[in-house]
């Protein structure tokens, strides 16, 4: 990776490299590109591409690839999707690439062990929901949707061998995660070397001008530049976006760490989760997730510094995000429901659950109503004082509910109106 990196960095060095002239439109496009970004490589090449696009009227081809490794997208994924939308609004062609072929390999990026590849059936199930969720951010009418199996499968054994000949094992081992695993005595499967090669080949097949990705994808994105040069194409620029910290403000947003907000979650949950983040994390989320201008965010931050309650700014962020994935009406209702819950009230709209078998133990009720994944977990919730029935805290795990209608609550956000017969 070091050799590829040095080529990219040399193009961005300020010393001995004259600045590329820009008109107002190109300067604005560069500012949009850089907002919240971690790195733009090589910057001068991107400015030249923007100038060429402006002069010719030909939109640039901007690629984002996502492997459908899970059925849902969380708002951490929308950091790069937001950037795609911003560039799309400038008139450029965005390509949403579903990695149905690369998912079969498994991306080793940032991992210290081999990740089991998904089956074709799992990939197809996950891919069904991927774009419909991404379309909540992108302009669907102006988005090109592609699957990398289109060109990867026809390569065949001969094509794969020819592609593999365009990169060396020594260069591959410079990659940080491979380097650490090798020297730590952990196994590296040969097929893992194919992943960055195939992701790079996607850029060749799509003739990409710019590829976006998280900071953990930098090696793979630079591979695209290398392979485009090998195939005689003008190399793409790369734009890396930070990995969004999750609700805990420490680790990157991840379903496995349960610190995420799914973009398909209900409005009440989404709104409440945004309000749960720290004041410091709120500003980072504003930069990476909000559609407000940088000037508006700076002005809001100044208001908070001058005495405005930071909670008011957080409410604005929660409503903006909830509105984007639901509606303004849903965001307003979520706000009111949150206020009701804060006062010990019950939201206006909660799930209605009908159960039979009265009297029924509270643990079984929680499990059947979808408020706890198991009776044992229900017991732990009760021990922690997190379960209420008709506003009264449940302290007895052996409690049985007779026939009747109850409002059952777990924590601050989970409610169900249970009719037991």
C-alpha positions in Angstrom: 0.0 0.0 0.0 2.9 2.4 0.7 3.8 2.7 -3.0 0.3 3.4 -4.1 -0.1 5.9 -1.2 3.0 7.8 -2.1 1.7 8.3 -5.7 -1.6 9.6 -4.4 0.0 11.8 -1.8 2.5 13.3 -4.2 -0.3 14.6 -6.2 -1.8 16.4 -3.3 1.3 17.9 -1.9 1.1 21.7 -1.8 4.8 22.4 -2.3 6.1 22.7 -5.9 2.6 22.0 -7.3 0.8 25.0 -8.6 -2.8 25.3 -7.6 -5.3 24.3 -10.3 -7.4 27.3 -11.2 -11.1 27.1 -10.3 -14.2 29.1 -11.2 -16.9 29.7 -8.6 -18.9 26.6 -9.6 -15.9 24.3 -9.3 -14.8 25.9 -6.1 -18.3 25.3 -4.7 -18.2 21.6 -5.9 -14.8 21.1 -4.2 -16.2 22.6 -0.9 -19.2 20.2 -1.1 -16.8 17.3 -1.8 -14.6 18.2 1.2 -17.4 18.8 3.8 -17.0 16.2 6.6 -14.5 14.2 4.5 -11.5 12.5 5.9 -9.3 12.5 2.8 -9.6 13.5 -0.9 -6.9 11.9 -3.0 -5.5 13.3 -5.2 -7.1 16.7 -4.6 -5.7 18.4 -7.7 -6.8 15.6 -10.0 -10.3 16.0 -8.6 -10.3 19.7 -9.3 -9.1 18.9 -12.9 -12.0 16.5 -13.3 -14.5 19.0 -12.0 -13.1 21.7 -14.4 -13.4 19.3 -17.3 -16.9 18.3 -16.3 -17.9 22.0 -16.0 -16.5 22.9 -19.4 -17.8 19.8 -21.3 -21.2 19.5 -19.5 -20.4 15.8 -19.0 -21.2 14.6 -15.5 -18.6 12.6 -13.6 -19.2 9.0 -12.6 -19.2 8.6 -8.8 -19.2 5.1 -7.4 -20.2 3.7 -4.0 -20.1 0.0 -3.4 -21.8 -1.7 -0.5 -21.8 -5.5 0.2 -25.2 -6.7 1.4 -23.8 -8.5 4.5 -27.0 -7.6 6.6 -30.6 -7.0 5.6 -30.7 -3.4 6.9 -28.7 -0.2 6.6 -28.0 1.9 9.7 -27.4 5.7 9.7 -23.7 5.1 9.9 -24.0 4.0 6.3 -25.7 7.2 5.3 -22.5 9.2 5.9 -21.3 8.2 2.5 -24.8 8.1 1.1 -25.3 11.8 2.1 -22.1 12.6 0.3 -23.3 10.8 -2.8 -26.5 12.8 -2.6 -24.7 16.1 -2.3 -22.6 15.2 -5.4 -25.7 14.0 -7.2 -27.4 17.3 -6.5 -24.4 19.0 -8.3 -25.4 17.1 -11.4 -23.0 14.2 -11.4 -23.9 10.5 -12.1 -23.9 8.4 -9.0 -23.6 4.6 -9.2 -24.9 2.6 -6.3 -23.0 -0.7 -6.6 -24.3 -3.8 -4.8 -21.5 -6.2 -4.1 -23.3 -9.4 -4.7 -20.1 -11.1 -6.0 -17.6 -9.6 -3.5 -20.0 -10.6 -0.7 -19.2 -14.2 -1.6 -15.5 -13.5 -0.9 -15.9 -11.5 2.4 -14.2 -8.2 3.0 -11.2 -8.6 5.2 -10.9 -4.8 5.8 -10.2 -3.9 9.5 -10.5 -7.6 10.5 -8.1 -9.7 12.5 -9.6 -13.0 11.2 -11.2 -14.4 8.2 -14.9 -13.5 7.9 -17.1 -16.4 6.7 -18.5 -15.6 3.3 -22.3 -15.4 2.8 -24.3 -17.8 0.7 -25.9 -16.6 -2.5 -29.3 -17.0 -0.9 -28.3 -14.8 2.1 -26.9 -12.2 -0.3 -30.1 -12.1 -2.4 -32.3 -11.7 0.6 -30.2 -8.8 1.9 -29.9 -7.1 -1.4 -33.6 -6.9 -1.8 -33.8 -4.3 1.0 -30.5 -2.5 0.4 -31.4 -0.2 -2.4 -34.9 0.6 -1.2 -33.4 1.9 2.0 -30.5 3.7 0.3 -33.2 5.4 -1.9 -34.4 7.2 1.3 -31.2 9.3 0.9 -30.4 9.2 -2.9 -32.5 10.6 -5.7 -33.8 7.3 -7.1 -34.6 8.8 -10.5 -31.0 9.8 -11.0 -29.2 6.8 -9.6 -27.6 4.0 -11.6 -27.9 0.7 -9.8 -25.4 -2.1 -10.6 -24.4 -5.5 -9.3 -20.7 -6.4 -9.6 -21.6 -10.0 -10.5 -22.4 -8.5 -14.0 -18.6 -8.3 -14.9 -17.0 -10.4 -12.1 -18.7 -13.8 -12.9 -17.9 -13.6 -16.7 -14.2 -13.1 -15.9 -13.8 -16.8 -15.3 -10.6 -18.6 -14.2 -8.5 -17.1 -17.0 -9.6 -13.6 -16.3 -9.0 -13.9 -12.5 -5.5 -15.1 -13.2 -4.8 -12.2 -15.5 -6.2 -9.8 -12.9 -4.2 -11.3 -10.1 -1.0 -10.8 -12.2 -1.5 -7.1 -12.0 -0.6 -6.9 -8.3 2.1 -8.6 -6.1 1.9 -10.5 -2.9 4.5 -8.2 -1.3 2.4 -5.2 -2.0 -0.7 -6.9 -0.7 1.1 -7.8 2.5 1.8 -4.1 3.1 -1.9 -3.8 3.9 -2.2 -3.1 7.7 -4.7 -5.9 8.6 -2.8 -8.5 6.6 0.5 -7.4 8.0 -0.7 -7.7 11.6 -2.4 -11.1 11.1 0.7 -12.5 9.3 3.1 -11.4 12.1 0.6 -12.4 14.7 0.6 -16.0 13.4 -3.1 -15.7 12.4 -4.3 -17.4 9.2 -4.9 -15.5 5.9 -6.7 -17.3 3.2 -5.7 -16.8 -0.4 -9.2 -15.9 -1.4 -9.0 -12.8 0.9 -6.4 -11.3 -1.5 -9.1 -11.5 -4.2 -11.4 -9.0 -2.4 -9.4 -5.8 -2.9 -8.6 -6.9 -6.5 -12.3 -7.5 -7.3 -13.4 -4.2 -5.7 -10.7 -2.4 -7.7 -11.8 -4.1 -10.9 -15.3 -2.7 -10.2 -13.9 0.7 -10.9 -12.4 -0.5 -14.2 -15.7 -2.0 -15.3 -17.6 1.2 -14.3 -15.0 3.7 -15.5 -15.4 5.5 -12.2 -14.1 9.1 -11.8 -14.5 9.1 -8.0 -15.0 6.3 -5.5 -16.4 6.9 -2.0 -15.9 4.8 1.1 -15.1 4.7 4.8 -11.6 5.3 6.1 -11.3 1.5 6.5 -11.7 1.1 2.8 -8.7 3.2 1.7 -6.5 0.3 0.6 -9.4 -1.1 -1.6 -10.1 2.4 -3.1 -6.5 3.0 -4.0 -6.5 -0.5 -5.6 -9.1 0.9 -8.0 -6.7 3.7 -9.0 -3.9 1.2 -9.6 -6.0 -1.2 -11.7 -7.5 1.6 -13.8 -4.0 2.6 -14.7 -3.1 -1.0 -15.5 -6.0 -1.1 -17.9 -5.1 2.2 -19.5 -7.9 4.3 -17.9 -7.7 7.6 -16.3 -7.5 6.7 -12.6 -10.3 7.6 -10.2 -9.9 9.9 -7.3 -10.9 8.6 -3.9 -12.9 10.3 -1.1 -12.9 8.7 2.3 -15.5 9.5 4.9 -15.1 9.1 8.7 -16.6 6.1 10.4 -19.6 7.4 12.4 -19.4 6.7 16.1 -22.4 5.0 17.5 -24.8 5.9 20.3 -22.0 5.2 22.9 -19.7 7.8 21.3 -16.8 5.3 21.4 -17.0 2.5 18.9 -18.1 2.9 15.2 -21.8 2.4 14.7 -22.5 -1.4 14.4 -25.4 -3.7 14.9 -23.1 -6.2 16.6 -22.3 -3.6 19.3 -26.0 -2.5 19.5 -25.0 1.2 19.3 -26.8 1.8 16.0 -29.9 3.5 14.6 -31.5 1.5 11.7 -33.0 3.7 9.0 -36.0 1.4 9.0 -36.6 1.7 12.7 -39.9 3.3 13.8 -40.0 7.1 14.3 -40.3 7.0 18.1 -37.3 4.8 18.5 -35.2 6.8 16.0 -36.0 10.1 17.7 -35.3 8.9 21.2 -32.0 7.3 20.2 -30.7 10.5 18.7 -31.6 12.4 21.9 -29.7 9.8 23.9 -26.3 10.8 22.4 -23.8 13.0 24.2 -23.6 16.8 23.6 -20.1 16.4 22.1 -21.1 13.6 19.8 -24.1 15.7 18.6 -21.8 18.2 16.7 -20.0 15.4 14.9 -23.4 13.9 13.9 -24.5 17.4 12.7 -21.5 17.6 10.4 -21.8 14.1 9.0 -25.5 13.5 9.0 -27.3 16.9 8.8 -28.2 18.6 5.6 -27.8 22.0 7.3 -25.1 24.2 5.8 -21.8 24.4 7.6 -22.6 28.1 8.3 -25.9 27.2 9.9 -24.2 24.5 12.1 -21.5 27.0 13.1 -24.2 29.5 14.0 -26.2 26.9 16.0 -23.0 25.9 17.9 -22.3 29.6 18.7 -25.9 29.9 20.1 -25.2 27.0 22.4 -21.9 28.5 23.5 -23.8 31.7 24.3 -26.2 29.9 26.6 -28.8 28.1 24.5 -29.6 24.7 26.0 -27.7 22.0 24.0 -30.8 19.8 24.3 -32.7 22.2 22.0 -30.0 21.7 19.3 -30.2 17.9 19.8 -34.0 18.0 19.4 -33.5 19.8 16.1 -31.1 17.1 14.9 -33.5 14.3 16.1 -36.4 15.9 14.2 -34.3 16.4 11.1 -33.1 12.8 11.0 -36.5 11.3 11.9 -38.2 13.5 9.2 -35.8 12.3 6.6 -36.6 8.7 7.1 -40.2 9.0 8.0 -42.0 12.4 7.7 -42.3 15.8 9.5 -45.6 14.6 11.0 -44.0 11.4 12.3 -41.2 13.5 13.8 -43.6 15.8 15.5 -45.5 12.9 17.0 -42.3 11.2 18.1 -41.3 14.4 19.9 -44.7 14.6 21.7 -44.5 10.9 22.6 -41.0 11.4 24.0 -42.3 14.3 26.1 -45.2 12.1 27.4 -42.8 9.3 28.3 -40.5 11.7 30.1 -43.5 12.8 32.2 -44.3 9.2 33.0 -47.1 9.1 30.4 -47.8 6.6 27.6 -47.3 7.3 23.9 -50.4 7.8 21.8 -49.6 4.9 19.5 -48.3 1.6 20.9 -48.5 -1.9 19.7 -51.7 -3.8 20.6 -51.1 -7.4 21.6 -53.7 -10.1 22.3 -52.7 -13.2 24.3 -54.5 -16.2 25.7 -53.7 -18.3 28.7 -54.5 -16.1 31.7 -53.1 -16.1 34.3 -49.7 -15.7 32.6 -46.3 -15.1 34.1 -44.9 -11.7 33.5 -41.8 -13.1 31.9 -43.9 -15.0 29.3 -46.0 -11.9 28.7 -42.9 -9.8 28.0 -41.6 -12.5 25.6 -44.9 -13.0 23.8 -45.4 -9.2 23.4 -42.0 -8.8 21.8 -40.7 -6.7 24.7 -38.0 -9.2 25.7 -36.2 -11.8 23.5 -36.6 -14.5 26.2 -38.1 -15.2 29.6 -34.6 -15.2 31.1 -33.9 -11.8 29.7 -37.3 -10.7 31.0 -36.2 -11.8 34.4 -33.0 -9.7 34.2 -35.0 -6.7 33.1 -37.3 -7.1 36.1 -34.3 -7.4 38.5 -33.0 -4.2 37.1 -36.3 -2.3 37.7 -36.9 -1.8 34.0 -40.4 -3.3 33.8 -43.7 -1.6 34.5 -47.3 -2.7 34.3 -49.8 0.1 34.3 -47.1 2.5 35.5 -46.1 0.4 38.5 -42.6 -1.1 38.7 -42.6 -4.9 38.7 -40.2 -6.3 41.3 -41.5 -9.9 41.5 -40.4 -12.2 38.7 -43.1 -14.6 39.7 -45.9 -12.1 39.0 -48.8 -13.5 37.1 -51.3 -11.3 35.2 -54.9 -12.4 35.1 -57.4 -11.7 32.3 -57.6 -8.0 31.5 -56.0 -5.2 29.6 -52.6 -3.8 30.7 -50.0 -1.3 29.5 -46.7 -3.0 29.8 -43.4 -1.0 29.5 -39.8 -2.0 29.3 -37.2 0.7 29.7 -38.1 4.2 28.5 -39.0 3.3 24.9 -40.7 0.0 24.6 -44.5 -0.2 25.3 -47.3 -2.6 24.5 -51.0 -2.6 25.3 -51.6 -6.3 26.2 -55.1 -7.9 26.3 -54.9 -11.1 28.2 -57.7 -13.7 28.0 
